[in-house]
Amino acid sequence: MAIEFYDISDVSRRNILFDISNKDFDFFEKIVSELRKSTGVCIDPYSTSRLYRTHVIKLIELLKKELSSDTTTRQEHKVLTTILQKFSNVSTDLLIIGD
């Protein structure tokens, strides 16, 4: 299963924007934790959440910061770069549907 991301206005969930697999979410958890610490917003991989555009911008900043870190492994870097590209293509608020 994967965590699915939709435009927040797509309440019927007909057009998925992108998803993040559970395996890839493991690499993303550190960023999600940092987002929660700085904004109070939680992306729960097991329930429905909302992520507003300002939070997406903050998430992109956190991803870029992590990618510039010397501590990321090659696999982490690959996964986080892919996730960064997905969020960078978003210009709306998001509805997040977990497993």
ChimeraX attribute file (.defattr): number of C-alpha atoms within 10 A of each C-alpha:
attribute: neighborCount
match mode: 1-to-1
recipient: residues
	/A:1	10
	/A:2	17
	/A:3	21
	/A:4	20
	/A:5	26
	/A:6	23
	/A:7	21
	/A:8	17
	/A:9	11
	/A:10	12
	/A:11	10
	/A:12	8
	/A:13	15
	/A:14	9
	/A:15	11
	/A:16	13
	/A:17	16
	/A:18	16
	/A:19	19
	/A:20	20
	/A:21	12
	/A:22	15
	/A:23	11
	/A:24	19
	/A:25	19
	/A:26	12
	/A:27	18
	/A:28	17
	/A:29	14
	/A:30	14
	/A:31	19
	/A:32	19
	/A:33	15
	/A:34	17
	/A:35	22
	/A:36	15
	/A:37	11
	/A:38	11
	/A:39	13
	/A:40	11
	/A:41	17
	/A:42	15
	/A:43	20
	/A:44	16
	/A:45	19
	/A:46	12
	/A:47	11
	/A:48	15
	/A:49	17
	/A:50	19
	/A:51	19
	/A:52	14
	/A:53	14
	/A:54	12
	/A:55	19
	/A:56	19
	/A:57	15
	/A:58	15
	/A:59	22
	/A:60	20
	/A:61	15
	/A:62	18
	/A:63	24
	/A:64	14
	/A:65	11
	/A:66	18
	/A:67	18
	/A:68	11
	/A:69	11
	/A:70	7
	/A:71	10
	/A:72	14
	/A:73	11
	/A:74	9
	/A:75	11
	/A:76	17
	/A:77	18
	/A:78	15
	/A:79	18
	/A:80	22
	/A:81	15
	/A:82	14
	/A:83	20
	/A:84	18
	/A:85	11
	/A:86	16
	/A:87	18
	/A:88	13
	/A:89	10
	/A:90	17
	/A:91	12
	/A:92	15
	/A:93	18
	/A:94	23
	/A:95	22
	/A:96	22
	/A:97	20
	/A:98	19
	/A:99	12
